[in-house]
Amino acid sequence: MPRRLTLVLPSVATFSSLIFGVMAIMVLADGQKFLLAALLILLGSILDVLDGQLAVRLDAVTDMGKELDSLADVITFGVAPTMLVYHLLLLVGVDQYVAIVTSLAFVVAGAYRLARFNTRPGSRTGYFKGLPIPMASVLLITASFWQHWVINIWWTIAVISVSYLMISPFPYPKSTRVLSLPIGFWAGLVTLAAICWLAAGWTAVPFSLLLLYALTGPFLLAFKSTYKRLRRAEHL
């Protein structure tokens, strides 16, 4: 593959993700088409994963590509989900001022999360600090699909909680670490997905799996803190 093409492909995926995010904002403004907007953001998240993989595999990682990816993420996973959340809150009867503050909390936390990620030196620990903004936005979107209990007045608490997870110190495993987990883990995950499907329908499956990932951060930090205390106690 020509070198010039390998340098362009990751940026094409990034621009496509950005376009899907802007289109999501457009369809929300033009008739509040929630499902279409959510699907556009989900497509953007797939392309966000793809551009990073292409950049690494094609040895096309550049400073410009990193900045472009962050700018696209602010739109696709910050502004677009914020608009979606805002309209959903109004739809279920939340006070407009509460809806504004709650929605803005998400986009501000997301922007801070991206800025912190860009200014930190490269880490090889295999963990992110804080919930990545694409995962946070997709978590809220899959929650909105599961409307029979999530979309109500308590939605404000869910949005604030996810916003905090993005700026939290909680460690979240990267995709390479997740994919390296043993077969027993994946068997348990498939079993959990099947149980959620049977108990609450297919829409509960992606939400439950993403919620499980969101909860791993606090669990891992608590486990790490407990382990350190036990090690210090052994040396006393």
Biotite code that builds the C-alpha atoms (Angstrom):
import biotite.structure as struc

atoms = struc.array([
    struc.Atom([0.000, 0.000, 0.000], chain_id="A", res_id=1, res_name="MET", atom_name="CA", element="C"),
    struc.Atom([1.455, 3.415, -0.974], chain_id="A", res_id=2, res_name="PRO", atom_name="CA", element="C"),
    struc.Atom([2.819, 5.351, 1.991], chain_id="A", res_id=3, res_name="ARG", atom_name="CA", element="C"),
    struc.Atom([0.733, 8.426, 1.167], chain_id="A", res_id=4, res_name="ARG", atom_name="CA", element="C"),
    struc.Atom([-2.454, 6.339, 1.301], chain_id="A", res_id=5, res_name="LEU", atom_name="CA", element="C"),
    struc.Atom([-1.529, 4.802, 4.664], chain_id="A", res_id=6, res_name="THR", atom_name="CA", element="C"),
    struc.Atom([-1.112, 8.290, 6.122], chain_id="A", res_id=7, res_name="LEU", atom_name="CA", element="C"),
    struc.Atom([-4.511, 9.411, 4.819], chain_id="A", res_id=8, res_name="VAL", atom_name="CA", element="C"),
    struc.Atom([-6.688, 6.441, 5.831], chain_id="A", res_id=9, res_name="LEU", atom_name="CA", element="C"),
    struc.Atom([-6.735, 7.114, 9.608], chain_id="A", res_id=10, res_name="PRO", atom_name="CA", element="C"),
    struc.Atom([-7.680, 10.752, 8.976], chain_id="A", res_id=11, res_name="SER", atom_name="CA", element="C"),
    struc.Atom([-10.478, 9.664, 6.635], chain_id="A", res_id=12, res_name="VAL", atom_name="CA", element="C"),
    struc.Atom([-11.923, 7.541, 9.458], chain_id="A", res_id=13, res_name="ALA", atom_name="CA", element="C"),
    struc.Atom([-11.560, 10.464, 11.898], chain_id="A", res_id=14, res_name="THR", atom_name="CA", element="C"),
    struc.Atom([-13.277, 12.929, 9.555], chain_id="A", res_id=15, res_name="PHE", atom_name="CA", element="C"),
    struc.Atom([-16.054, 10.391, 8.953], chain_id="A", res_id=16, res_name="SER", atom_name="CA", element="C"),
    struc.Atom([-16.595, 10.088, 12.699], chain_id="A", res_id=17, res_name="SER", atom_name="CA", element="C"),
    struc.Atom([-16.760, 13.889, 12.930], chain_id="A", res_id=18, res_name="LEU", atom_name="CA", element="C"),
    struc.Atom([-19.285, 14.026, 10.083], chain_id="A", res_id=19, res_name="ILE", atom_name="CA", element="C"),
    struc.Atom([-21.528, 11.465, 11.773], chain_id="A", res_id=20, res_name="PHE", atom_name="CA", element="C"),
    struc.Atom([-21.417, 13.525, 14.981], chain_id="A", res_id=21, res_name="GLY", atom_name="CA", element="C"),
    struc.Atom([-22.420, 16.715, 13.164], chain_id="A", res_id=22, res_name="VAL", atom_name="CA", element="C"),
    struc.Atom([-25.180, 14.852, 11.333], chain_id="A", res_id=23, res_name="MET", atom_name="CA", element="C"),
    struc.Atom([-26.506, 13.624, 14.690], chain_id="A", res_id=24, res_name="ALA", atom_name="CA", element="C"),
    struc.Atom([-26.762, 17.230, 15.877], chain_id="A", res_id=25, res_name="ILE", atom_name="CA", element="C"),
    struc.Atom([-28.545, 18.169, 12.641], chain_id="A", res_id=26, res_name="MET", atom_name="CA", element="C"),
    struc.Atom([-31.212, 15.454, 12.899], chain_id="A", res_id=27, res_name="VAL", atom_name="CA", element="C"),
    struc.Atom([-31.837, 16.346, 16.544], chain_id="A", res_id=28, res_name="LEU", atom_name="CA", element="C"),
    struc.Atom([-32.436, 19.965, 15.567], chain_id="A", res_id=29, res_name="ALA", atom_name="CA", element="C"),
    struc.Atom([-34.620, 18.894, 12.647], chain_id="A", res_id=30, res_name="ASP", atom_name="CA", element="C"),
    struc.Atom([-37.471, 17.036, 14.331], chain_id="A", res_id=31, res_name="GLY", atom_name="CA", element="C"),
    struc.Atom([-35.652, 15.450, 17.286], chain_id="A", res_id=32, res_name="GLN", atom_name="CA", element="C"),
    struc.Atom([-35.025, 12.106, 15.565], chain_id="A", res_id=33, res_name="LYS", atom_name="CA", element="C"),
    struc.Atom([-33.572, 10.386, 18.636], chain_id="A", res_id=34, res_name="PHE", atom_name="CA", element="C"),
    struc.Atom([-33.015, 6.909, 17.200], chain_id="A", res_id=35, res_name="LEU", atom_name="CA", element="C"),
    struc.Atom([-31.286, 8.176, 14.063], chain_id="A", res_id=36, res_name="LEU", atom_name="CA", element="C"),
    struc.Atom([-29.078, 10.522, 16.099], chain_id="A", res_id=37, res_name="ALA", atom_name="CA", element="C"),
    struc.Atom([-28.121, 7.707, 18.445], chain_id="A", res_id=38, res_name="ALA", atom_name="CA", element="C"),
    struc.Atom([-27.245, 5.404, 15.541], chain_id="A", res_id=39, res_name="LEU", atom_name="CA", element="C"),
    struc.Atom([-25.092, 8.122, 13.960], chain_id="A", res_id=40, res_name="LEU", atom_name="CA", element="C"),
    struc.Atom([-23.156, 8.565, 17.207], chain_id="A", res_id=41, res_name="ILE", atom_name="CA", element="C"),
    struc.Atom([-22.711, 4.795, 17.471], chain_id="A", res_id=42, res_name="LEU", atom_name="CA", element="C"),
    struc.Atom([-21.337, 4.707, 13.922], chain_id="A", res_id=43, res_name="LEU", atom_name="CA", element="C"),
    struc.Atom([-18.983, 7.507, 14.919], chain_id="A", res_id=44, res_name="GLY", atom_name="CA", element="C"),
    struc.Atom([-17.738, 5.429, 17.853], chain_id="A", res_id=45, res_name="SER", atom_name="CA", element="C"),
    struc.Atom([-16.939, 2.520, 15.531], chain_id="A", res_id=46, res_name="ILE", atom_name="CA", element="C"),
    struc.Atom([-14.939, 4.821, 13.271], chain_id="A", res_id=47, res_name="LEU", atom_name="CA", element="C"),
    struc.Atom([-13.186, 6.297, 16.317], chain_id="A", res_id=48, res_name="ASP", atom_name="CA", element="C"),
    struc.Atom([-11.891, 2.827, 17.199], chain_id="A", res_id=49, res_name="VAL", atom_name="CA", element="C"),
    struc.Atom([-11.023, 2.189, 13.559], chain_id="A", res_id=50, res_name="LEU", atom_name="CA", element="C"),
    struc.Atom([-8.921, 5.337, 13.093], chain_id="A", res_id=51, res_name="ASP", atom_name="CA", element="C"),
    struc.Atom([-6.753, 4.477, 16.080], chain_id="A", res_id=52, res_name="GLY", atom_name="CA", element="C"),
    struc.Atom([-6.250, 0.898, 14.923], chain_id="A", res_id=53, res_name="GLN", atom_name="CA", element="C"),
    struc.Atom([-5.410, 2.036, 11.401], chain_id="A", res_id=54, res_name="LEU", atom_name="CA", element="C"),
    struc.Atom([-2.909, 4.595, 12.676], chain_id="A", res_id=55, res_name="ALA", atom_name="CA", element="C"),
    struc.Atom([-1.090, 1.983, 14.771], chain_id="A", res_id=56, res_name="VAL", atom_name="CA", element="C"),
    struc.Atom([-1.186, -0.873, 12.274], chain_id="A", res_id=57, res_name="ARG", atom_name="CA", element="C"),
    struc.Atom([-0.165, 1.304, 9.326], chain_id="A", res_id=58, res_name="LEU", atom_name="CA", element="C"),
    struc.Atom([2.474, 3.165, 11.357], chain_id="A", res_id=59, res_name="ASP", atom_name="CA", element="C"),
    struc.Atom([0.681, 6.416, 10.607], chain_id="A", res_id=60, res_name="ALA", atom_name="CA", element="C"),
    struc.Atom([0.555, 7.970, 14.085], chain_id="A", res_id=61, res_name="VAL", atom_name="CA", element="C"),
    struc.Atom([1.105, 11.728, 13.814], chain_id="A", res_id=62, res_name="THR", atom_name="CA", element="C"),
    struc.Atom([0.710, 14.726, 16.127], chain_id="A", res_id=63, res_name="ASP", atom_name="CA", element="C"),
    struc.Atom([-1.816, 16.231, 13.730], chain_id="A", res_id=64, res_name="MET", atom_name="CA", element="C"),
    struc.Atom([-3.793, 12.995, 13.719], chain_id="A", res_id=65, res_name="GLY", atom_name="CA", element="C"),
    struc.Atom([-3.940, 12.981, 17.519], chain_id="A", res_id=66, res_name="LYS", atom_name="CA", element="C"),
    struc.Atom([-5.207, 16.569, 17.663], chain_id="A", res_id=67, res_name="GLU", atom_name="CA", element="C"),
    struc.Atom([-7.722, 15.922, 14.905], chain_id="A", res_id=68, res_name="LEU", atom_name="CA", element="C"),
    struc.Atom([-9.006, 12.850, 16.738], chain_id="A", res_id=69, res_name="ASP", atom_name="CA", element="C"),
    struc.Atom([-9.558, 14.842, 19.930], chain_id="A", res_id=70, res_name="SER", atom_name="CA", element="C"),
    struc.Atom([-11.383, 17.627, 18.091], chain_id="A", res_id=71, res_name="LEU", atom_name="CA", element="C"),
    struc.Atom([-13.638, 15.080, 16.397], chain_id="A", res_id=72, res_name="ALA", atom_name="CA", element="C"),
    struc.Atom([-14.272, 13.374, 19.740], chain_id="A", res_id=73, res_name="ASP", atom_name="CA", element="C"),
    struc.Atom([-15.429, 16.649, 21.313], chain_id="A", res_id=74, res_name="VAL", atom_name="CA", element="C"),
    struc.Atom([-18.103, 16.967, 18.635], chain_id="A", res_id=75, res_name="ILE", atom_name="CA", element="C"),
    struc.Atom([-19.162, 13.343, 18.152], chain_id="A", res_id=76, res_name="THR", atom_name="CA", element="C"),
    struc.Atom([-18.962, 12.189, 21.767], chain_id="A", res_id=77, res_name="PHE", atom_name="CA", element="C"),
    struc.Atom([-19.312, 15.488, 23.590], chain_id="A", res_id=78, res_name="GLY", atom_name="CA", element="C"),
    struc.Atom([-21.617, 17.937, 21.826], chain_id="A", res_id=79, res_name="VAL", atom_name="CA", element="C"),
    struc.Atom([-23.825, 15.429, 19.969], chain_id="A", res_id=80, res_name="ALA", atom_name="CA", element="C"),
    struc.Atom([-24.621, 13.255, 23.042], chain_id="A", res_id=81, res_name="PRO", atom_name="CA", element="C"),
    struc.Atom([-25.163, 16.442, 25.057], chain_id="A", res_id=82, res_name="THR", atom_name="CA", element="C"),
    struc.Atom([-27.824, 17.548, 22.595], chain_id="A", res_id=83, res_name="MET", atom_name="CA", element="C"),
    struc.Atom([-29.390, 14.088, 22.717], chain_id="A", res_id=84, res_name="LEU", atom_name="CA", element="C"),
    struc.Atom([-29.426, 14.027, 26.515], chain_id="A", res_id=85, res_name="VAL", atom_name="CA", element="C"),
    struc.Atom([-30.854, 17.547, 26.682], chain_id="A", res_id=86, res_name="TYR", atom_name="CA", element="C"),
    struc.Atom([-33.794, 16.736, 24.401], chain_id="A", res_id=87, res_name="HIS", atom_name="CA", element="C"),
    struc.Atom([-34.458, 13.445, 26.214], chain_id="A", res_id=88, res_name="LEU", atom_name="CA", element="C"),
    struc.Atom([-34.553, 15.222, 29.566], chain_id="A", res_id=89, res_name="LEU", atom_name="CA", element="C"),
    struc.Atom([-37.052, 17.727, 28.253], chain_id="A", res_id=90, res_name="LEU", atom_name="CA", element="C"),
    struc.Atom([-39.095, 14.904, 26.736], chain_id="A", res_id=91, res_name="LEU", atom_name="CA", element="C"),
    struc.Atom([-39.561, 13.169, 30.100], chain_id="A", res_id=92, res_name="VAL", atom_name="CA", element="C"),
    struc.Atom([-40.550, 16.389, 31.858], chain_id="A", res_id=93, res_name="GLY", atom_name="CA", element="C"),
    struc.Atom([-37.325, 17.494, 33.533], chain_id="A", res_id=94, res_name="VAL", atom_name="CA", element="C"),
    struc.Atom([-37.179, 21.228, 34.255], chain_id="A", res_id=95, res_name="ASP", atom_name="CA", element="C"),
    struc.Atom([-35.384, 23.060, 31.466], chain_id="A", res_id=96, res_name="GLN", atom_name="CA", element="C"),
    struc.Atom([-32.770, 24.646, 33.739], chain_id="A", res_id=97, res_name="TYR", atom_name="CA", element="C"),
    struc.Atom([-31.999, 21.268, 35.301], chain_id="A", res_id=98, res_name="VAL", atom_name="CA", element="C"),
    struc.Atom([-31.752, 19.760, 31.820], chain_id="A", res_id=99, res_name="ALA", atom_name="CA", element="C"),
    struc.Atom([-29.332, 22.495, 30.726], chain_id="A", res_id=100, res_name="ILE", atom_name="CA", element="C"),
    struc.Atom([-27.036, 22.092, 33.747], chain_id="A", res_id=101, res_name="VAL", atom_name="CA", element="C"),
    struc.Atom([-27.078, 18.290, 33.558], chain_id="A", res_id=102, res_name="THR", atom_name="CA", element="C"),
    struc.Atom([-26.325, 18.243, 29.834], chain_id="A", res_id=103, res_name="SER", atom_name="CA", element="C"),
    struc.Atom([-23.547, 20.812, 30.131], chain_id="A", res_id=104, res_name="LEU", atom_name="CA", element="C"),
    struc.Atom([-21.931, 18.769, 32.898], chain_id="A", res_id=105, res_name="ALA", atom_name="CA", element="C"),
    struc.Atom([-21.437, 15.949, 30.429], chain_id="A", res_id=106, res_name="PHE", atom_name="CA", element="C"),
    struc.Atom([-19.798, 17.987, 27.666], chain_id="A", res_id=107, res_name="VAL", atom_name="CA", element="C"),
    struc.Atom([-17.569, 19.907, 30.111], chain_id="A", res_id=108, res_name="VAL", atom_name="CA", element="C"),
    struc.Atom([-16.411, 16.687, 31.760], chain_id="A", res_id=109, res_name="ALA", atom_name="CA", element="C"),
    struc.Atom([-15.799, 15.145, 28.349], chain_id="A", res_id=110, res_name="GLY", atom_name="CA", element="C"),
    struc.Atom([-13.715, 18.087, 27.143], chain_id="A", res_id=111, res_name="ALA", atom_name="CA", element="C"),
    struc.Atom([-11.679, 18.015, 30.364], chain_id="A", res_id=112, res_name="TYR", atom_name="CA", element="C"),
    struc.Atom([-11.183, 14.270, 29.968], chain_id="A", res_id=113, res_name="ARG", atom_name="CA", element="C"),
    struc.Atom([-9.820, 14.709, 26.437], chain_id="A", res_id=114, res_name="LEU", atom_name="CA", element="C"),
    struc.Atom([-7.538, 17.587, 27.459], chain_id="A", res_id=115, res_name="ALA", atom_name="CA", element="C"),
    struc.Atom([-6.148, 15.558, 30.368], chain_id="A", res_id=116, res_name="ARG", atom_name="CA", element="C"),
    struc.Atom([-5.533, 12.586, 28.102], chain_id="A", res_id=117, res_name="PHE", atom_name="CA", element="C"),
    struc.Atom([-3.673, 14.703, 25.526], chain_id="A", res_id=118, res_name="ASN", atom_name="CA", element="C"),
    struc.Atom([-1.425, 16.400, 28.073], chain_id="A", res_id=119, res_name="THR", atom_name="CA", element="C"),
    struc.Atom([-0.433, 13.256, 29.941], chain_id="A", res_id=120, res_name="ARG", atom_name="CA", element="C"),
    struc.Atom([2.707, 11.430, 28.768], chain_id="A", res_id=121, res_name="PRO", atom_name="CA", element="C"),
    struc.Atom([2.144, 8.171, 26.903], chain_id="A", res_id=122, res_name="GLY", atom_name="CA", element="C"),
    struc.Atom([1.283, 5.341, 29.261], chain_id="A", res_id=123, res_name="SER", atom_name="CA", element="C"),
    struc.Atom([2.027, 1.662, 28.745], chain_id="A", res_id=124, res_name="ARG", atom_name="CA", element="C"),
    struc.Atom([0.125, 0.444, 31.755], chain_id="A", res_id=125, res_name="THR", atom_name="CA", element="C"),
    struc.Atom([-2.781, -0.762, 29.648], chain_id="A", res_id=126, res_name="GLY", atom_name="CA", element="C"),
    struc.Atom([-5.280, 1.422, 31.523], chain_id="A", res_id=127, res_name="TYR", atom_name="CA", element="C"),
    struc.Atom([-7.015, 4.726, 30.888], chain_id="A", res_id=128, res_name="PHE", atom_name="CA", element="C"),
    struc.Atom([-7.428, 7.239, 33.708], chain_id="A", res_id=129, res_name="LYS", atom_name="CA", element="C"),
    struc.Atom([-11.142, 7.939, 33.792], chain_id="A", res_id=130, res_name="GLY", atom_name="CA", element="C"),
    struc.Atom([-13.873, 6.529, 31.575], chain_id="A", res_id=131, res_name="LEU", atom_name="CA", element="C"),
    struc.Atom([-13.088, 7.326, 27.904], chain_id="A", res_id=132, res_name="PRO", atom_name="CA", element="C"),
    struc.Atom([-15.565, 9.783, 26.399], chain_id="A", res_id=133, res_name="ILE", atom_name="CA", element="C"),
    struc.Atom([-16.648, 7.449, 23.543], chain_id="A", res_id=134, res_name="PRO", atom_name="CA", element="C"),
    struc.Atom([-17.551, 4.764, 26.097], chain_id="A", res_id=135, res_name="MET", atom_name="CA", element="C"),
    struc.Atom([-19.383, 7.329, 28.235], chain_id="A", res_id=136, res_name="ALA", atom_name="CA", element="C"),
    struc.Atom([-21.493, 8.579, 25.330], chain_id="A", res_id=137, res_name="SER", atom_name="CA", element="C"),
    struc.Atom([-22.295, 5.067, 24.080], chain_id="A", res_id=138, res_name="VAL", atom_name="CA", element="C"),
    struc.Atom([-23.246, 4.039, 27.632], chain_id="A", res_id=139, res_name="LEU", atom_name="CA", element="C"),
    struc.Atom([-25.821, 6.838, 27.787], chain_id="A", res_id=140, res_name="LEU", atom_name="CA", element="C"),
    struc.Atom([-27.099, 5.998, 24.314], chain_id="A", res_id=141, res_name="ILE", atom_name="CA", element="C"),
    struc.Atom([-27.596, 2.314, 25.092], chain_id="A", res_id=142, res_name="THR", atom_name="CA", element="C"),
    struc.Atom([-29.278, 3.351, 28.330], chain_id="A", res_id=143, res_name="ALA", atom_name="CA", element="C"),
    struc.Atom([-31.688, 5.487, 26.334], chain_id="A", res_id=144, res_name="SER", atom_name="CA", element="C"),
    struc.Atom([-32.558, 2.458, 24.203], chain_id="A", res_id=145, res_name="PHE", atom_name="CA", element="C"),
    struc.Atom([-33.653, 0.681, 27.369], chain_id="A", res_id=146, res_name="TRP", atom_name="CA", element="C"),
    struc.Atom([-36.470, 3.137, 27.931], chain_id="A", res_id=147, res_name="GLN", atom_name="CA", element="C"),
    struc.Atom([-38.781, 1.184, 30.179], chain_id="A", res_id=148, res_name="HIS", atom_name="CA", element="C"),
    struc.Atom([-36.932, 2.267, 33.329], chain_id="A", res_id=149, res_name="TRP", atom_name="CA", element="C"),
    struc.Atom([-33.955, 4.427, 32.461], chain_id="A", res_id=150, res_name="VAL", atom_name="CA", element="C"),
    struc.Atom([-35.651, 7.351, 30.746], chain_id="A", res_id=151, res_name="ILE", atom_name="CA", element="C"),
    struc.Atom([-37.297, 9.103, 33.667], chain_id="A", res_id=152, res_name="ASN", atom_name="CA", element="C"),
    struc.Atom([-36.462, 11.789, 36.220], chain_id="A", res_id=153, res_name="ILE", atom_name="CA", element="C"),
    struc.Atom([-33.532, 9.715, 37.533], chain_id="A", res_id=154, res_name="TRP", atom_name="CA", element="C"),
    struc.Atom([-31.841, 10.129, 34.172], chain_id="A", res_id=155, res_name="TRP", atom_name="CA", element="C"),
    struc.Atom([-30.243, 13.319, 35.538], chain_id="A", res_id=156, res_name="THR", atom_name="CA", element="C"),
    struc.Atom([-28.396, 11.304, 38.199], chain_id="A", res_id=157, res_name="ILE", atom_name="CA", element="C"),
    struc.Atom([-27.210, 8.831, 35.567], chain_id="A", res_id=158, res_name="ALA", atom_name="CA", element="C"),
    struc.Atom([-25.807, 11.616, 33.381], chain_id="A", res_id=159, res_name="VAL", atom_name="CA", element="C"),
    struc.Atom([-24.026, 13.318, 36.303], chain_id="A", res_id=160, res_name="ILE", atom_name="CA", element="C"),
    struc.Atom([-22.585, 9.960, 37.427], chain_id="A", res_id=161, res_name="SER", atom_name="CA", element="C"),
    struc.Atom([-21.218, 9.147, 33.970], chain_id="A", res_id=162, res_name="VAL", atom_name="CA", element="C"),
    struc.Atom([-19.800, 12.675, 33.720], chain_id="A", res_id=163, res_name="SER", atom_name="CA", element="C"),
    struc.Atom([-17.932, 12.148, 36.974], chain_id="A", res_id=164, res_name="TYR", atom_name="CA", element="C"),
    struc.Atom([-16.557, 8.795, 35.816], chain_id="A", res_id=165, res_name="LEU", atom_name="CA", element="C"),
    struc.Atom([-14.877, 10.548, 32.880], chain_id="A", res_id=166, res_name="MET", atom_name="CA", element="C"),
    struc.Atom([-12.890, 12.913, 35.115], chain_id="A", res_id=167, res_name="ILE", atom_name="CA", element="C"),
    struc.Atom([-12.371, 10.413, 37.930], chain_id="A", res_id=168, res_name="SER", atom_name="CA", element="C"),
    struc.Atom([-9.035, 8.743, 38.802], chain_id="A", res_id=169, res_name="PRO", atom_name="CA", element="C"),
    struc.Atom([-10.550, 5.301, 38.206], chain_id="A", res_id=170, res_name="PHE", atom_name="CA", element="C"),
    struc.Atom([-8.485, 2.974, 35.968], chain_id="A", res_id=171, res_name="PRO", atom_name="CA", element="C"),
    struc.Atom([-10.223, 1.492, 32.927], chain_id="A", res_id=172, res_name="TYR", atom_name="CA", element="C"),
    struc.Atom([-8.592, -1.293, 30.899], chain_id="A", res_id=173, res_name="PRO", atom_name="CA", element="C"),
    struc.Atom([-7.713, -0.593, 27.286], chain_id="A", res_id=174, res_name="LYS", atom_name="CA", element="C"),
    struc.Atom([-8.986, -2.821, 24.483], chain_id="A", res_id=175, res_name="SER", atom_name="CA", element="C"),
    struc.Atom([-5.696, -4.723, 24.231], chain_id="A", res_id=176, res_name="THR", atom_name="CA", element="C"),
    struc.Atom([-5.902, -5.736, 27.892], chain_id="A", res_id=177, res_name="ARG", atom_name="CA", element="C"),
    struc.Atom([-9.586, -6.687, 27.630], chain_id="A", res_id=178, res_name="VAL", atom_name="CA", element="C"),
    struc.Atom([-8.981, -8.843, 24.549], chain_id="A", res_id=179, res_name="LEU", atom_name="CA", element="C"),
    struc.Atom([-6.176, -10.690, 26.335], chain_id="A", res_id=180, res_name="SER", atom_name="CA", element="C"),
    struc.Atom([-8.466, -11.910, 29.133], chain_id="A", res_id=181, res_name="LEU", atom_name="CA", element="C"),
    struc.Atom([-8.885, -15.712, 29.456], chain_id="A", res_id=182, res_name="PRO", atom_name="CA", element="C"),
    struc.Atom([-11.639, -17.692, 27.761], chain_id="A", res_id=183, res_name="ILE", atom_name="CA", element="C"),
    struc.Atom([-13.442, -18.135, 31.086], chain_id="A", res_id=184, res_name="GLY", atom_name="CA", element="C"),
    struc.Atom([-14.074, -14.408, 31.256], chain_id="A", res_id=185, res_name="PHE", atom_name="CA", element="C"),
    struc.Atom([-15.633, -14.359, 27.791], chain_id="A", res_id=186, res_name="TRP", atom_name="CA", element="C"),
    struc.Atom([-17.785, -17.373, 28.612], chain_id="A", res_id=187, res_name="ALA", atom_name="CA", element="C"),
    struc.Atom([-19.083, -15.545, 31.687], chain_id="A", res_id=188, res_name="GLY", atom_name="CA", element="C"),
    struc.Atom([-19.721, -12.442, 29.611], chain_id="A", res_id=189, res_name="LEU", atom_name="CA", element="C"),
    struc.Atom([-21.762, -14.393, 27.066], chain_id="A", res_id=190, res_name="VAL", atom_name="CA", element="C"),
    struc.Atom([-23.745, -15.975, 29.911], chain_id="A", res_id=191, res_name="THR", atom_name="CA", element="C"),
    struc.Atom([-24.448, -12.546, 31.411], chain_id="A", res_id=192, res_name="LEU", atom_name="CA", element="C"),
    struc.Atom([-25.583, -11.232, 28.024], chain_id="A", res_id=193, res_name="ALA", atom_name="CA", element="C"),
    struc.Atom([-27.923, -14.191, 27.576], chain_id="A", res_id=194, res_name="ALA", atom_name="CA", element="C"),
    struc.Atom([-29.445, -13.675, 31.023], chain_id="A", res_id=195, res_name="ILE", atom_name="CA", element="C"),
    struc.Atom([-30.002, -9.956, 30.355], chain_id="A", res_id=196, res_name="CYS", atom_name="CA", element="C"),
    struc.Atom([-31.611, -10.749, 26.995], chain_id="A", res_id=197, res_name="TRP", atom_name="CA", element="C"),
    struc.Atom([-34.001, -13.288, 28.508], chain_id="A", res_id=198, res_name="LEU", atom_name="CA", element="C"),
    struc.Atom([-34.845, -11.085, 31.495], chain_id="A", res_id=199, res_name="ALA", atom_name="CA", element="C"),
    struc.Atom([-35.255, -7.686, 29.860], chain_id="A", res_id=200, res_name="ALA", atom_name="CA", element="C"),
    struc.Atom([-34.913, -7.980, 26.079], chain_id="A", res_id=201, res_name="GLY", atom_name="CA", element="C"),
    struc.Atom([-32.038, -7.431, 23.682], chain_id="A", res_id=202, res_name="TRP", atom_name="CA", element="C"),
    struc.Atom([-31.805, -3.712, 24.433], chain_id="A", res_id=203, res_name="THR", atom_name="CA", element="C"),
    struc.Atom([-30.587, -4.570, 27.928], chain_id="A", res_id=204, res_name="ALA", atom_name="CA", element="C"),
    struc.Atom([-27.549, -6.446, 26.572], chain_id="A", res_id=205, res_name="VAL", atom_name="CA", element="C"),
    struc.Atom([-25.324, -3.566, 25.305], chain_id="A", res_id=206, res_name="PRO", atom_name="CA", element="C"),
    struc.Atom([-26.363, -1.379, 28.227], chain_id="A", res_id=207, res_name="PHE", atom_name="CA", element="C"),
    struc.Atom([-25.532, -4.086, 30.783], chain_id="A", res_id=208, res_name="SER", atom_name="CA", element="C"),
    struc.Atom([-22.130, -4.841, 29.242], chain_id="A", res_id=209, res_name="LEU", atom_name="CA", element="C"),
    struc.Atom([-21.168, -1.156, 29.085], chain_id="A", res_id=210, res_name="LEU", atom_name="CA", element="C"),
    struc.Atom([-22.426, -0.614, 32.625], chain_id="A", res_id=211, res_name="LEU", atom_name="CA", element="C"),
    struc.Atom([-20.226, -3.502, 33.737], chain_id="A", res_id=212, res_name="LEU", atom_name="CA", element="C"),
    struc.Atom([-17.243, -1.820, 32.105], chain_id="A", res_id=213, res_name="TYR", atom_name="CA", element="C"),
    struc.Atom([-18.108, 1.501, 33.764], chain_id="A", res_id=214, res_name="ALA", atom_name="CA", element="C"),
    struc.Atom([-18.173, -0.207, 37.169], chain_id="A", res_id=215, res_name="LEU", atom_name="CA", element="C"),
    struc.Atom([-14.770, -1.855, 36.681], chain_id="A", res_id=216, res_name="THR", atom_name="CA", element="C"),
    struc.Atom([-13.037, 1.478, 37.309], chain_id="A", res_id=217, res_name="GLY", atom_name="CA", element="C"),
    struc.Atom([-14.183, 1.973, 40.916], chain_id="A", res_id=218, res_name="PRO", atom_name="CA", element="C"),
    struc.Atom([-13.725, -1.752, 41.576], chain_id="A", res_id=219, res_name="PHE", atom_name="CA", element="C"),
    struc.Atom([-10.152, -1.819, 40.268], chain_id="A", res_id=220, res_name="LEU", atom_name="CA", element="C"),
    struc.Atom([-9.185, 1.274, 42.261], chain_id="A", res_id=221, res_name="LEU", atom_name="CA", element="C"),
    struc.Atom([-10.693, -0.176, 45.448], chain_id="A", res_id=222, res_name="ALA", atom_name="CA", element="C"),
    struc.Atom([-8.948, -3.507, 44.821], chain_id="A", res_id=223, res_name="PHE", atom_name="CA", element="C"),
    struc.Atom([-5.618, -1.776, 44.205], chain_id="A", res_id=224, res_name="LYS", atom_name="CA", element="C"),
    struc.Atom([-5.946, 0.304, 47.379], chain_id="A", res_id=225, res_name="SER", atom_name="CA", element="C"),
    struc.Atom([-6.847, -2.760, 49.455], chain_id="A", res_id=226, res_name="THR", atom_name="CA", element="C"),
    struc.Atom([-3.924, -4.706, 47.991], chain_id="A", res_id=227, res_name="TYR", atom_name="CA", element="C"),
    struc.Atom([-1.483, -1.924, 48.863], chain_id="A", res_id=228, res_name="LYS", atom_name="CA", element="C"),
    struc.Atom([-2.779, -1.732, 52.440], chain_id="A", res_id=229, res_name="ARG", atom_name="CA", element="C"),
    struc.Atom([-2.389, -5.479, 52.862], chain_id="A", res_id=230, res_name="LEU", atom_name="CA", element="C"),
    struc.Atom([1.175, -5.360, 51.511], chain_id="A", res_id=231, res_name="ARG", atom_name="CA", element="C"),
    struc.Atom([2.083, -2.546, 53.909], chain_id="A", res_id=232, res_name="ARG", atom_name="CA", element="C"),
    struc.Atom([0.543, -4.507, 56.803], chain_id="A", res_id=233, res_name="ALA", atom_name="CA", element="C"),
    struc.Atom([2.701, -7.532, 55.934], chain_id="A", res_id=234, res_name="GLU", atom_name="CA", element="C"),
    struc.Atom([5.866, -5.466, 56.223], chain_id="A", res_id=235, res_name="HIS", atom_name="CA", element="C"),
    struc.Atom([5.014, -3.963, 59.613], chain_id="A", res_id=236, res_name="LEU", atom_name="CA", element="C"),
])
